[in-house]
Amino acid sequence: MSEAAEPSASQPSAALQELFAELHADGPLVGVLVADEAHRDVMSEALAELARRGISHELRLLRVYDDPRGVAEYASTAVLRGLRVLICSGSGAAGLPGVVASYTELPVIAVPIRGEALDGLDALLSTVQMPPGVPVACMAVDGARNAAIFAAKVLAQGLPGSVLELDPPRPEL
């Protein structure tokens, strides 16, 4: 009776291959989601920073109040498409970052957008007050570039010589 060979480190087991059969490794790593077309200008800073670092990304317009099922579908299947971090704009009640976070296990980074009524404070406060179990990282109001830098740091965990080498020098405090 012959013994079955154990899978080597370079060859995953059949069970592991089956478990990750739907995972796409060739797609974008970061999803950048805008809650409103008016947020595109602010969020372009995140897109530029991701591009500068060579991090693959996609941009989607997802309106949580117009298409809640579409938002849920996108967020709940993001990991299966190979995404690793989601960056979401939010204004007013900042619904998009919180709803996305409730449907995914991926890290979600919120960018509160400056609004007319409260200058972005409403979006900031609604994001930092997420309930226990639904974490959302929150950048400064209109802090899209920092969101991209933070996403790069999340992606770089455990990788030597990574995208972190592109970090701008920090000002002396």
PyMOL CGO cylinders between C-alpha atoms (Angstrom):
from pymol import cmd
from pymol.cgo import CYLINDER

trace = [
    CYLINDER, 0.00, 0.00, 0.00, 1.53, 3.28, -1.05, 0.3, 1, 1, 1, 1, 1, 1,
    CYLINDER, 1.53, 3.28, -1.05, 1.27, 6.46, 0.94, 0.3, 1, 1, 1, 1, 1, 1,
    CYLINDER, 1.27, 6.46, 0.94, 0.00, 9.62, -0.70, 0.3, 1, 1, 1, 1, 1, 1,
    CYLINDER, 0.00, 9.62, -0.70, 2.64, 12.26, -1.08, 0.3, 1, 1, 1, 1, 1, 1,
    CYLINDER, 2.64, 12.26, -1.08, 2.09, 15.33, 1.05, 0.3, 1, 1, 1, 1, 1, 1,
    CYLINDER, 2.09, 15.33, 1.05, 1.83, 18.60, -0.83, 0.3, 1, 1, 1, 1, 1, 1,
    CYLINDER, 1.83, 18.60, -0.83, 5.02, 20.62, -0.87, 0.3, 1, 1, 1, 1, 1, 1,
    CYLINDER, 5.02, 20.62, -0.87, 5.26, 24.28, 0.00, 0.3, 1, 1, 1, 1, 1, 1,
    CYLINDER, 5.26, 24.28, 0.00, 5.34, 25.10, -3.72, 0.3, 1, 1, 1, 1, 1, 1,
    CYLINDER, 5.34, 25.10, -3.72, 2.30, 22.93, -4.55, 0.3, 1, 1, 1, 1, 1, 1,
    CYLINDER, 2.30, 22.93, -4.55, -0.86, 23.64, -2.55, 0.3, 1, 1, 1, 1, 1, 1,
    CYLINDER, -0.86, 23.64, -2.55, -3.08, 20.73, -1.58, 0.3, 1, 1, 1, 1, 1, 1,
    CYLINDER, -3.08, 20.73, -1.58, -6.13, 19.89, -3.66, 0.3, 1, 1, 1, 1, 1, 1,
    CYLINDER, -6.13, 19.89, -3.66, -8.34, 21.06, -0.80, 0.3, 1, 1, 1, 1, 1, 1,
    CYLINDER, -8.34, 21.06, -0.80, -6.57, 24.42, -0.71, 0.3, 1, 1, 1, 1, 1, 1,
    CYLINDER, -6.57, 24.42, -0.71, -6.81, 24.80, -4.48, 0.3, 1, 1, 1, 1, 1, 1,
    CYLINDER, -6.81, 24.80, -4.48, -10.54, 24.07, -4.31, 0.3, 1, 1, 1, 1, 1, 1,
    CYLINDER, -10.54, 24.07, -4.31, -11.03, 26.54, -1.48, 0.3, 1, 1, 1, 1, 1, 1,
    CYLINDER, -11.03, 26.54, -1.48, -9.44, 29.35, -3.49, 0.3, 1, 1, 1, 1, 1, 1,
    CYLINDER, -9.44, 29.35, -3.49, -10.69, 28.28, -6.92, 0.3, 1, 1, 1, 1, 1, 1,
    CYLINDER, -10.69, 28.28, -6.92, -12.74, 31.47, -7.34, 0.3, 1, 1, 1, 1, 1, 1,
    CYLINDER, -12.74, 31.47, -7.34, -9.96, 33.82, -6.23, 0.3, 1, 1, 1, 1, 1, 1,
    CYLINDER, -9.96, 33.82, -6.23, -8.58, 35.90, -9.07, 0.3, 1, 1, 1, 1, 1, 1,
    CYLINDER, -8.58, 35.90, -9.07, -4.98, 37.00, -8.56, 0.3, 1, 1, 1, 1, 1, 1,
    CYLINDER, -4.98, 37.00, -8.56, -4.69, 39.04, -11.74, 0.3, 1, 1, 1, 1, 1, 1,
    CYLINDER, -4.69, 39.04, -11.74, -7.28, 41.70, -10.94, 0.3, 1, 1, 1, 1, 1, 1,
    CYLINDER, -7.28, 41.70, -10.94, -6.84, 45.01, -9.14, 0.3, 1, 1, 1, 1, 1, 1,
    CYLINDER, -6.84, 45.01, -9.14, -5.67, 45.02, -5.51, 0.3, 1, 1, 1, 1, 1, 1,
    CYLINDER, -5.67, 45.02, -5.51, -7.47, 48.19, -4.41, 0.3, 1, 1, 1, 1, 1, 1,
    CYLINDER, -7.47, 48.19, -4.41, -11.05, 49.21, -5.05, 0.3, 1, 1, 1, 1, 1, 1,
    CYLINDER, -11.05, 49.21, -5.05, -11.67, 52.96, -4.95, 0.3, 1, 1, 1, 1, 1, 1,
    CYLINDER, -11.67, 52.96, -4.95, -15.37, 53.65, -4.48, 0.3, 1, 1, 1, 1, 1, 1,
    CYLINDER, -15.37, 53.65, -4.48, -17.00, 57.03, -4.87, 0.3, 1, 1, 1, 1, 1, 1,
    CYLINDER, -17.00, 57.03, -4.87, -20.42, 57.63, -3.34, 0.3, 1, 1, 1, 1, 1, 1,
    CYLINDER, -20.42, 57.63, -3.34, -21.16, 60.54, -5.64, 0.3, 1, 1, 1, 1, 1, 1,
    CYLINDER, -21.16, 60.54, -5.64, -19.83, 61.80, -8.96, 0.3, 1, 1, 1, 1, 1, 1,
    CYLINDER, -19.83, 61.80, -8.96, -18.89, 65.05, -7.19, 0.3, 1, 1, 1, 1, 1, 1,
    CYLINDER, -18.89, 65.05, -7.19, -16.31, 63.12, -5.11, 0.3, 1, 1, 1, 1, 1, 1,
    CYLINDER, -16.31, 63.12, -5.11, -14.29, 62.12, -8.17, 0.3, 1, 1, 1, 1, 1, 1,
    CYLINDER, -14.29, 62.12, -8.17, -11.99, 65.18, -8.00, 0.3, 1, 1, 1, 1, 1, 1,
    CYLINDER, -11.99, 65.18, -8.00, -10.98, 64.54, -4.37, 0.3, 1, 1, 1, 1, 1, 1,
    CYLINDER, -10.98, 64.54, -4.37, -10.61, 60.79, -4.92, 0.3, 1, 1, 1, 1, 1, 1,
    CYLINDER, -10.61, 60.79, -4.92, -8.40, 61.37, -7.96, 0.3, 1, 1, 1, 1, 1, 1,
    CYLINDER, -8.40, 61.37, -7.96, -5.59, 62.03, -5.46, 0.3, 1, 1, 1, 1, 1, 1,
    CYLINDER, -5.59, 62.03, -5.46, -5.89, 58.42, -4.25, 0.3, 1, 1, 1, 1, 1, 1,
    CYLINDER, -5.89, 58.42, -4.25, -5.87, 57.14, -7.83, 0.3, 1, 1, 1, 1, 1, 1,
    CYLINDER, -5.87, 57.14, -7.83, -2.75, 59.16, -8.64, 0.3, 1, 1, 1, 1, 1, 1,
    CYLINDER, -2.75, 59.16, -8.64, -0.92, 57.91, -5.54, 0.3, 1, 1, 1, 1, 1, 1,
    CYLINDER, -0.92, 57.91, -5.54, -1.84, 54.27, -6.24, 0.3, 1, 1, 1, 1, 1, 1,
    CYLINDER, -1.84, 54.27, -6.24, -0.67, 54.66, -9.84, 0.3, 1, 1, 1, 1, 1, 1,
    CYLINDER, -0.67, 54.66, -9.84, 2.59, 56.27, -8.71, 0.3, 1, 1, 1, 1, 1, 1,
    CYLINDER, 2.59, 56.27, -8.71, 3.25, 53.24, -6.54, 0.3, 1, 1, 1, 1, 1, 1,
    CYLINDER, 3.25, 53.24, -6.54, 2.32, 50.78, -9.28, 0.3, 1, 1, 1, 1, 1, 1,
    CYLINDER, 2.32, 50.78, -9.28, -0.62, 49.39, -7.30, 0.3, 1, 1, 1, 1, 1, 1,
    CYLINDER, -0.62, 49.39, -7.30, -3.40, 48.05, -9.49, 0.3, 1, 1, 1, 1, 1, 1,
    CYLINDER, -3.40, 48.05, -9.49, -6.78, 49.57, -8.72, 0.3, 1, 1, 1, 1, 1, 1,
    CYLINDER, -6.78, 49.57, -8.72, -10.27, 50.14, -10.01, 0.3, 1, 1, 1, 1, 1, 1,
    CYLINDER, -10.27, 50.14, -10.01, -12.68, 53.05, -9.62, 0.3, 1, 1, 1, 1, 1, 1,
    CYLINDER, -12.68, 53.05, -9.62, -16.40, 52.50, -9.15, 0.3, 1, 1, 1, 1, 1, 1,
    CYLINDER, -16.40, 52.50, -9.15, -19.34, 54.82, -8.56, 0.3, 1, 1, 1, 1, 1, 1,
    CYLINDER, -19.34, 54.82, -8.56, -21.57, 53.09, -5.99, 0.3, 1, 1, 1, 1, 1, 1,
    CYLINDER, -21.57, 53.09, -5.99, -24.53, 54.91, -4.49, 0.3, 1, 1, 1, 1, 1, 1,
    CYLINDER, -24.53, 54.91, -4.49, -25.71, 53.14, -1.38, 0.3, 1, 1, 1, 1, 1, 1,
    CYLINDER, -25.71, 53.14, -1.38, -29.10, 54.85, -1.33, 0.3, 1, 1, 1, 1, 1, 1,
    CYLINDER, -29.10, 54.85, -1.33, -29.82, 54.27, -5.04, 0.3, 1, 1, 1, 1, 1, 1,
    CYLINDER, -29.82, 54.27, -5.04, -28.49, 50.71, -5.33, 0.3, 1, 1, 1, 1, 1, 1,
    CYLINDER, -28.49, 50.71, -5.33, -27.99, 49.05, -1.92, 0.3, 1, 1, 1, 1, 1, 1,
    CYLINDER, -27.99, 49.05, -1.92, -28.01, 45.57, -3.48, 0.3, 1, 1, 1, 1, 1, 1,
    CYLINDER, -28.01, 45.57, -3.48, -25.28, 46.59, -5.93, 0.3, 1, 1, 1, 1, 1, 1,
    CYLINDER, -25.28, 46.59, -5.93, -23.13, 47.89, -3.07, 0.3, 1, 1, 1, 1, 1, 1,
    CYLINDER, -23.13, 47.89, -3.07, -23.69, 44.68, -1.10, 0.3, 1, 1, 1, 1, 1, 1,
    CYLINDER, -23.69, 44.68, -1.10, -22.82, 42.57, -4.16, 0.3, 1, 1, 1, 1, 1, 1,
    CYLINDER, -22.82, 42.57, -4.16, -19.62, 44.51, -4.85, 0.3, 1, 1, 1, 1, 1, 1,
    CYLINDER, -19.62, 44.51, -4.85, -18.43, 44.44, -1.23, 0.3, 1, 1, 1, 1, 1, 1,
    CYLINDER, -18.43, 44.44, -1.23, -19.31, 40.81, -0.52, 0.3, 1, 1, 1, 1, 1, 1,
    CYLINDER, -19.31, 40.81, -0.52, -17.54, 39.52, -3.65, 0.3, 1, 1, 1, 1, 1, 1,
    CYLINDER, -17.54, 39.52, -3.65, -14.53, 41.86, -3.62, 0.3, 1, 1, 1, 1, 1, 1,
    CYLINDER, -14.53, 41.86, -3.62, -12.15, 39.33, -2.08, 0.3, 1, 1, 1, 1, 1, 1,
    CYLINDER, -12.15, 39.33, -2.08, -13.12, 36.73, -4.69, 0.3, 1, 1, 1, 1, 1, 1,
    CYLINDER, -13.12, 36.73, -4.69, -12.05, 39.17, -7.40, 0.3, 1, 1, 1, 1, 1, 1,
    CYLINDER, -12.05, 39.17, -7.40, -8.61, 39.59, -5.79, 0.3, 1, 1, 1, 1, 1, 1,
    CYLINDER, -8.61, 39.59, -5.79, -9.18, 42.96, -4.13, 0.3, 1, 1, 1, 1, 1, 1,
    CYLINDER, -9.18, 42.96, -4.13, -7.32, 43.40, -0.84, 0.3, 1, 1, 1, 1, 1, 1,
    CYLINDER, -7.32, 43.40, -0.84, -8.26, 46.92, 0.33, 0.3, 1, 1, 1, 1, 1, 1,
    CYLINDER, -8.26, 46.92, 0.33, -11.25, 49.17, -0.33, 0.3, 1, 1, 1, 1, 1, 1,
    CYLINDER, -11.25, 49.17, -0.33, -11.13, 52.98, -0.20, 0.3, 1, 1, 1, 1, 1, 1,
    CYLINDER, -11.13, 52.98, -0.20, -14.54, 54.68, 0.00, 0.3, 1, 1, 1, 1, 1, 1,
    CYLINDER, -14.54, 54.68, 0.00, -15.61, 58.29, -0.17, 0.3, 1, 1, 1, 1, 1, 1,
    CYLINDER, -15.61, 58.29, -0.17, -18.38, 59.43, 2.10, 0.3, 1, 1, 1, 1, 1, 1,
    CYLINDER, -18.38, 59.43, 2.10, -20.26, 62.66, 2.66, 0.3, 1, 1, 1, 1, 1, 1,
    CYLINDER, -20.26, 62.66, 2.66, -23.10, 63.72, 4.89, 0.3, 1, 1, 1, 1, 1, 1,
    CYLINDER, -23.10, 63.72, 4.89, -24.14, 60.57, 6.71, 0.3, 1, 1, 1, 1, 1, 1,
    CYLINDER, -24.14, 60.57, 6.71, -21.17, 58.77, 5.04, 0.3, 1, 1, 1, 1, 1, 1,
    CYLINDER, -21.17, 58.77, 5.04, -23.21, 55.67, 4.29, 0.3, 1, 1, 1, 1, 1, 1,
    CYLINDER, -23.21, 55.67, 4.29, -20.92, 54.06, 1.72, 0.3, 1, 1, 1, 1, 1, 1,
    CYLINDER, -20.92, 54.06, 1.72, -17.87, 53.24, 3.89, 0.3, 1, 1, 1, 1, 1, 1,
    CYLINDER, -17.87, 53.24, 3.89, -20.00, 51.73, 6.66, 0.3, 1, 1, 1, 1, 1, 1,
    CYLINDER, -20.00, 51.73, 6.66, -22.22, 49.70, 4.38, 0.3, 1, 1, 1, 1, 1, 1,
    CYLINDER, -22.22, 49.70, 4.38, -19.22, 48.38, 2.45, 0.3, 1, 1, 1, 1, 1, 1,
    CYLINDER, -19.22, 48.38, 2.45, -17.51, 47.42, 5.72, 0.3, 1, 1, 1, 1, 1, 1,
    CYLINDER, -17.51, 47.42, 5.72, -20.61, 45.53, 6.85, 0.3, 1, 1, 1, 1, 1, 1,
    CYLINDER, -20.61, 45.53, 6.85, -20.46, 43.31, 3.75, 0.3, 1, 1, 1, 1, 1, 1,
    CYLINDER, -20.46, 43.31, 3.75, -16.74, 42.51, 3.53, 0.3, 1, 1, 1, 1, 1, 1,
    CYLINDER, -16.74, 42.51, 3.53, -13.86, 41.19, 5.59, 0.3, 1, 1, 1, 1, 1, 1,
    CYLINDER, -13.86, 41.19, 5.59, -11.41, 43.38, 3.68, 0.3, 1, 1, 1, 1, 1, 1,
    CYLINDER, -11.41, 43.38, 3.68, -9.94, 46.52, 5.25, 0.3, 1, 1, 1, 1, 1, 1,
    CYLINDER, -9.94, 46.52, 5.25, -12.10, 49.55, 4.43, 0.3, 1, 1, 1, 1, 1, 1,
    CYLINDER, -12.10, 49.55, 4.43, -10.61, 53.05, 4.44, 0.3, 1, 1, 1, 1, 1, 1,
    CYLINDER, -10.61, 53.05, 4.44, -13.01, 56.00, 4.52, 0.3, 1, 1, 1, 1, 1, 1,
    CYLINDER, -13.01, 56.00, 4.52, -12.33, 59.41, 3.05, 0.3, 1, 1, 1, 1, 1, 1,
    CYLINDER, -12.33, 59.41, 3.05, -14.85, 61.89, 4.46, 0.3, 1, 1, 1, 1, 1, 1,
    CYLINDER, -14.85, 61.89, 4.46, -15.63, 64.48, 1.81, 0.3, 1, 1, 1, 1, 1, 1,
    CYLINDER, -15.63, 64.48, 1.81, -16.00, 68.16, 2.61, 0.3, 1, 1, 1, 1, 1, 1,
    CYLINDER, -16.00, 68.16, 2.61, -19.63, 69.17, 2.24, 0.3, 1, 1, 1, 1, 1, 1,
    CYLINDER, -19.63, 69.17, 2.24, -21.48, 72.46, 2.19, 0.3, 1, 1, 1, 1, 1, 1,
    CYLINDER, -21.48, 72.46, 2.19, -23.43, 72.07, 5.43, 0.3, 1, 1, 1, 1, 1, 1,
    CYLINDER, -23.43, 72.07, 5.43, -20.82, 71.08, 8.03, 0.3, 1, 1, 1, 1, 1, 1,
    CYLINDER, -20.82, 71.08, 8.03, -17.56, 71.27, 6.09, 0.3, 1, 1, 1, 1, 1, 1,
    CYLINDER, -17.56, 71.27, 6.09, -17.10, 67.47, 6.23, 0.3, 1, 1, 1, 1, 1, 1,
    CYLINDER, -17.10, 67.47, 6.23, -17.48, 67.14, 9.99, 0.3, 1, 1, 1, 1, 1, 1,
    CYLINDER, -17.48, 67.14, 9.99, -20.73, 65.17, 9.57, 0.3, 1, 1, 1, 1, 1, 1,
    CYLINDER, -20.73, 65.17, 9.57, -19.03, 62.59, 7.32, 0.3, 1, 1, 1, 1, 1, 1,
    CYLINDER, -19.03, 62.59, 7.32, -16.04, 62.37, 9.65, 0.3, 1, 1, 1, 1, 1, 1,
    CYLINDER, -16.04, 62.37, 9.65, -18.14, 61.81, 12.75, 0.3, 1, 1, 1, 1, 1, 1,
    CYLINDER, -18.14, 61.81, 12.75, -20.43, 59.23, 11.16, 0.3, 1, 1, 1, 1, 1, 1,
    CYLINDER, -20.43, 59.23, 11.16, -17.40, 57.23, 10.02, 0.3, 1, 1, 1, 1, 1, 1,
    CYLINDER, -17.40, 57.23, 10.02, -15.50, 57.20, 13.30, 0.3, 1, 1, 1, 1, 1, 1,
    CYLINDER, -15.50, 57.20, 13.30, -18.63, 56.13, 15.18, 0.3, 1, 1, 1, 1, 1, 1,
    CYLINDER, -18.63, 56.13, 15.18, -19.07, 52.78, 13.44, 0.3, 1, 1, 1, 1, 1, 1,
    CYLINDER, -19.07, 52.78, 13.44, -20.49, 50.10, 15.74, 0.3, 1, 1, 1, 1, 1, 1,
    CYLINDER, -20.49, 50.10, 15.74, -18.30, 47.40, 17.28, 0.3, 1, 1, 1, 1, 1, 1,
    CYLINDER, -18.30, 47.40, 17.28, -17.51, 44.65, 14.79, 0.3, 1, 1, 1, 1, 1, 1,
    CYLINDER, -17.51, 44.65, 14.79, -17.70, 46.92, 11.73, 0.3, 1, 1, 1, 1, 1, 1,
    CYLINDER, -17.70, 46.92, 11.73, -14.32, 48.66, 11.67, 0.3, 1, 1, 1, 1, 1, 1,
    CYLINDER, -14.32, 48.66, 11.67, -13.55, 51.41, 9.19, 0.3, 1, 1, 1, 1, 1, 1,
    CYLINDER, -13.55, 51.41, 9.19, -10.22, 53.24, 9.04, 0.3, 1, 1, 1, 1, 1, 1,
    CYLINDER, -10.22, 53.24, 9.04, -10.88, 56.96, 8.69, 0.3, 1, 1, 1, 1, 1, 1,
    CYLINDER, -10.88, 56.96, 8.69, -8.63, 59.51, 7.04, 0.3, 1, 1, 1, 1, 1, 1,
    CYLINDER, -8.63, 59.51, 7.04, -8.85, 63.29, 7.37, 0.3, 1, 1, 1, 1, 1, 1,
    CYLINDER, -8.85, 63.29, 7.37, -11.55, 65.20, 5.53, 0.3, 1, 1, 1, 1, 1, 1,
    CYLINDER, -11.55, 65.20, 5.53, -10.61, 65.10, 1.82, 0.3, 1, 1, 1, 1, 1, 1,
    CYLINDER, -10.61, 65.10, 1.82, -7.60, 62.91, 2.74, 0.3, 1, 1, 1, 1, 1, 1,
    CYLINDER, -7.60, 62.91, 2.74, -7.68, 60.70, -0.35, 0.3, 1, 1, 1, 1, 1, 1,
    CYLINDER, -7.68, 60.70, -0.35, -3.91, 60.66, -0.87, 0.3, 1, 1, 1, 1, 1, 1,
    CYLINDER, -3.91, 60.66, -0.87, -3.36, 59.49, 2.71, 0.3, 1, 1, 1, 1, 1, 1,
    CYLINDER, -3.36, 59.49, 2.71, -5.94, 56.75, 2.10, 0.3, 1, 1, 1, 1, 1, 1,
    CYLINDER, -5.94, 56.75, 2.10, -3.84, 55.46, -0.80, 0.3, 1, 1, 1, 1, 1, 1,
    CYLINDER, -3.84, 55.46, -0.80, -0.65, 55.60, 1.27, 0.3, 1, 1, 1, 1, 1, 1,
    CYLINDER, -0.65, 55.60, 1.27, -2.41, 53.73, 4.07, 0.3, 1, 1, 1, 1, 1, 1,
    CYLINDER, -2.41, 53.73, 4.07, -3.68, 51.12, 1.58, 0.3, 1, 1, 1, 1, 1, 1,
    CYLINDER, -3.68, 51.12, 1.58, -0.11, 50.65, 0.34, 0.3, 1, 1, 1, 1, 1, 1,
    CYLINDER, -0.11, 50.65, 0.34, 1.05, 50.04, 3.91, 0.3, 1, 1, 1, 1, 1, 1,
    CYLINDER, 1.05, 50.04, 3.91, -1.69, 47.46, 4.45, 0.3, 1, 1, 1, 1, 1, 1,
    CYLINDER, -1.69, 47.46, 4.45, -0.74, 45.68, 1.22, 0.3, 1, 1, 1, 1, 1, 1,
    CYLINDER, -0.74, 45.68, 1.22, 2.98, 45.77, 2.07, 0.3, 1, 1, 1, 1, 1, 1,
    CYLINDER, 2.98, 45.77, 2.07, 2.69, 43.88, 5.36, 0.3, 1, 1, 1, 1, 1, 1,
    CYLINDER, 2.69, 43.88, 5.36, 5.31, 41.13, 5.32, 0.3, 1, 1, 1, 1, 1, 1,
    CYLINDER, 5.31, 41.13, 5.32, 6.78, 42.11, 1.95, 0.3, 1, 1, 1, 1, 1, 1,
    CYLINDER, 6.78, 42.11, 1.95, 10.43, 43.21, 1.86, 0.3, 1, 1, 1, 1, 1, 1,
    CYLINDER, 10.43, 43.21, 1.86, 11.44, 46.00, -0.52, 0.3, 1, 1, 1, 1, 1, 1,
    CYLINDER, 11.44, 46.00, -0.52, 7.88, 47.03, -1.15, 0.3, 1, 1, 1, 1, 1, 1,
    CYLINDER, 7.88, 47.03, -1.15, 5.72, 49.99, -2.04, 0.3, 1, 1, 1, 1, 1, 1,
    CYLINDER, 5.72, 49.99, -2.04, 6.68, 51.57, 1.29, 0.3, 1, 1, 1, 1, 1, 1,
    CYLINDER, 6.68, 51.57, 1.29, 9.95, 52.72, -0.25, 0.3, 1, 1, 1, 1, 1, 1,
    CYLINDER, 9.95, 52.72, -0.25, 7.92, 55.36, -2.09, 0.3, 1, 1, 1, 1, 1, 1,
    CYLINDER, 7.92, 55.36, -2.09, 6.67, 57.06, 1.05, 0.3, 1, 1, 1, 1, 1, 1,
    CYLINDER, 6.67, 57.06, 1.05, 7.27, 60.79, 1.05, 0.3, 1, 1, 1, 1, 1, 1,
    CYLINDER, 7.27, 60.79, 1.05, 9.64, 62.17, 3.67, 0.3, 1, 1, 1, 1, 1, 1,
    CYLINDER, 9.64, 62.17, 3.67, 7.83, 63.09, 6.85, 0.3, 1, 1, 1, 1, 1, 1,
    CYLINDER, 7.83, 63.09, 6.85, 8.00, 66.64, 8.12, 0.3, 1, 1, 1, 1, 1, 1,
    CYLINDER, 8.00, 66.64, 8.12, 9.96, 67.18, 11.32, 0.3, 1, 1, 1, 1, 1, 1,
    CYLINDER, 9.96, 67.18, 11.32, 7.71, 67.77, 14.30, 0.3, 1, 1, 1, 1, 1, 1,
]
cmd.load_cgo(trace, "trace")
